[in-house]
């Protein structure tokens, strides 16, 4: 199972921990990736003053397989062989 998690650092509440929200659990990585990308793209289109980022990872994993954030049009994946972050 894969999960999509959204994290938000609320600009109006500096110093507070990020708000974490589970966007869904998915049997297939591709389905989780599509959900994460949809949330990311919607936020890029709408704009936000907050800093938001999304991750797709296996449930219980510490390492994300896909990462994107609201300040960039770039997305990243982790090379599981090396642990390096790779821009897609």
N, C-alpha and C positions, 0 to 999 in steps of 0.2 A: 504494500500500500504506500501511496505517496500523499503528501499533504502540501497544501499551499498556505503559507502564513504571510500576513501583512503586518508590518511594523510601522508605527507612526510616532515620530517625535513632534509633539504639538508645540508649535512656535510660541503660543501664548503661555505655555507652561515650561519655561526653560529649567533644566536641571532635573525634571521628572523623568522616570524611566519611560522608554517607549511603550506605547499601547500596542499590545499584540492581539491579532484577530485571525482565527482560523477561517480561511475561505473555502475549505473543503478537503475531503479525503477522496482519493481516486485509486482505482486498481491499476490503471495504466499511467506511466510517466507522461505520455503524450497528452492525455486528458488534463493532468495537473498543470502541465506547461501551458496549454491553451487557456486555462482559467487564470493562471498567473499573468500571462501576457495580456489578456483582456483587461484585467484590473489595472495593470501598469499603463497600457495605452489609453484607457479611459481617463486616468489621472493626468497623464501628459496632455491630453486634449483639453480637459477641464481646467487644469492648473490648480495649484495649491500653495499656500504659504508654509505649510508643514513639510517636513522631510519624511517621505514614505519610501519603504523598500519592501520587496517581495522576495520570498524564497520558495523553491520547490525542493523538497527533500523526502527521503524515505522516513516513514514514521519512526520516531525514536532516534534518528540519526543526528549526529552533531555537525555533519558536513552537508552543506546545501549542494544540490546538483545544478541549480539555476538561480541567478540573482539579477535583479534589476532595481533601479531606484528612480525617484521622481525628479531628480536633478539631471538626468542624463538619458539620451536616446540609445544608450549602449546596454547590451545584456551580456551576461557572463555565465560561464559554466566552469565546473571544477574538473580538471584532469585527474581522475582517480588514481592513476599510476604515479603521478608526481605530487599531487596536492596543490598544483598551481592553478591560479585563476586565469581563465582564458576568455578573451573578448570574442563574442560570436559575430 
